[in-house]
Amino acid sequence: GAAVLAVAPTPAPAPKAPRKEKVVHVLRYQRAGQEISLGATLSDRVRCEFKVDTGASLNTIPAWAVQELGIDIDSDTPTISLVGISGQPARVPLVTIPSVRIGSVYVENVEMAVLDTMSTGLLGMPFFNHFQVRIDPAEGELRLTEIDLDKVEGVYGGMGEDAWRQRFAQLH
């Protein structure tokens, strides 16, 4: 019998994966002295003002907003030790807010310390670690470029190892 030579068709080059465009959110803010303040909608229903402090190691929320959201704080609620202006450490409840929306920015499951001494909240690193942050004071704009945290080495849930170790040590 004659030998049959089978020639495999040359595979077509794999289509290039479309380059995922980085999503950039531009938030306009009102300057009050040296502070940046943003209005946020919590769980799509409660409005609350937040000061921006990209260097803060935690987010805070005023107690009135937690009550309006219907989040119960009881003996099972984890607490964290904070040192206030007085220099005295105090244990404050730690809650997870289902969602925080500021303009086109939407972040789910945001952990916040509950403070009954403040009327506004504070957004710090655990919130802003989801983004590359650029502040343009001349335009009164905060530019947040989304980051895929799953691809950032050593950062989990918006925090690095040291922050997690510190948090773990403080939790009851």
Secondary structure, DSSP 4 states (H G I P E B T S, - for coil): -------PPPPPPPPPPPPPPPPEEEEE-EEETTEEEEEEEETTTEEEEEEE-TT-SS-EEEHHHHHHHT----TTS-EEEEE-TTS-EEEEEEEEEEEEEETTEEEEEEEEEEESS-SSEEE-HHHHTTEEEEEETTTTEEEEEE--GGGSTTEETTEEHHHHHHHHHH--
